[in-house]
Amino acid sequence: MKKLTITIALLLVVAFAMPTFAQSFSDVPSDHWAYDAINKLVAAGIVEGYPDGEYKGDQNMTRYEMAVMVSRALDNIVAEQEAMAEEMDAMGEGLTTGQAEDVTAIVKSLMEKNTQDSLTDAQAEEVADIVDALTFELKAELKVLGADVDALGKDMAELEAKVDAMDVPQDNIEFGGEFKTIFEVANYGDASEEAATVALWDDGDALDGPDPDEFPAEKRFWQEIGINMNGNLNDAKFNLDIDTINNVFANEDSLNNYGVAPLAQGEQDLQLDSALLTVNYADAVITLGDHADYSVARYFVDEEDVEGVSASLNYLDTDWTFVAGGFGTDSESDIYGVTAEKDMEFGNVTGRLYQARKYYADADDDGVDELYNANVTALGLAVSDVALTDVVTMGGEFAVSNVDSDIDPFVSEDSDYLFNVNAEFAATEELTLTGKAETVGENFVAYAGDLEESNNYNMFNVGAEYVLNENNTITGGYTFVDHDQPEDKSTVEVALDNVYGDFTNNASLSYTMNDTYTDGYNTTVIELGTEYAWNETTTLGAALVNKNEDNDGTNVIKYNYLKGTLDKELADNMTWNTEAKYIMGEVNAAETEGVGNALTTSLTVSF
């Protein structure tokens, strides 16, 4: 009974109390824990106390006494309903559905009007549920007291119908964000080791390519802020992603000035990195801004950061994509083009027509600013998912490139072609075989593509995937490349993916003969990795890369690269990630030693 009494008191105090306090009862001193609550109830006219001037708070109340309190509360609800209805009639608009259609909104409205406090939606809904339950429980007593519960329900239904008829707009904008605070330190060894250590980090099988931004900084403390906003307006939906806003907290020291200038505190204060706006309207999708890792085709533009606009739509059962953009302010290149894709009875057909334009100023160094250009046009037609039988699927593509240029490096107007064909054979449920052949002409230009070589080569590849069991899968392949170099290059690869309890493991070996198309130049890369789900919120990881490039007995580069990770979910919206890296090896024939290590830790909070 005490718990119920407290619940009712909280309900009435939070939802229906008045801000002006009445005189307290003689048995409720000013330091009593319920002093303010009782005075609010009195001020609201919900309780009156006893004739002797006492509240008698330790005495159990009867159902009728409880009904009197609920009845007075219902009177407040009715008054608020009538006020809202009058406001709707007067304005005709301006109320959201959530402000006028249910008791929850009325509870919040009364709270804002009558007290200095506020309620969350969940709290207001809980209060409304208690009101509803008490009204049902005390229906008979309320009727005796003159509270027409049925009429109240009817009035609420009429108010909801009026709101629905007004077609009041919904709250249609949502915001999200991510704050990532990062600290990084690194060591490149002593003065004699620094250059070699940079060369080790710079190898593509250690860090992700030679981008100086990927090198660990000797000291850096910064923050990355990402913001997302999405919503809809009538039939249109939009999404805005602001990828990162950088803010440097302390002076930065990067690579001892190896290609990256140190940054002083505040030099990158809230610097916008990228933003992308996506608008969906009817069957069309329009994107404007930074298209990260945008890809047209391997032979034209593949996984480049493109800034511009693209539009996608379906017309005549064909998916069309149009794009116009460039490679950022530091580039003088633009790209334009269209892709059309259609599902046919025999498979999928894709056509592409793109052009890249590169501009040069004062190319002849005569001191006069003149504008020159080089245009690269690519036209391609591809088919995929062509089922020859139930177990054999094929695909392929034919593309032509054309160069039209006034100056070097494109001084000709030559055209050339690329052609490839691929097949997949499901030999058994466990074994899948693949094959691919590709030939590229001498004058073919892959503008910003990612082909096996720039041009003028023939490549053949065979591969296999064998599922040993539900926990183990083996893959392997052999690639042969015939280029216009003295030697042919070939690569053998084999890998194992394994799941063992809470561990996810992988191991791979790659051996390339005549690497760089040089006789006796061999490269071996061994990779081992594991992830361990320590518990529901913590994941540990480790990876090892061993690489050895040997040119006919002479060392080119060899090293061991070790990485360890710790990912911890601190809360539903908070994660802590730590990565430690260590590399040690030798470069060139002099076998100059290099050793480096780095530690990066970050705290990410999302909302």
Order of alpha helices (4+ residues) and beta strands (2+ residues): alpha-alpha-alpha-alpha-alpha-alpha-alpha-alpha-beta-alpha-beta-beta-beta-beta-beta-beta-beta-beta-beta-beta-beta-beta-beta-beta-beta-beta-beta-beta-beta-beta-beta-beta
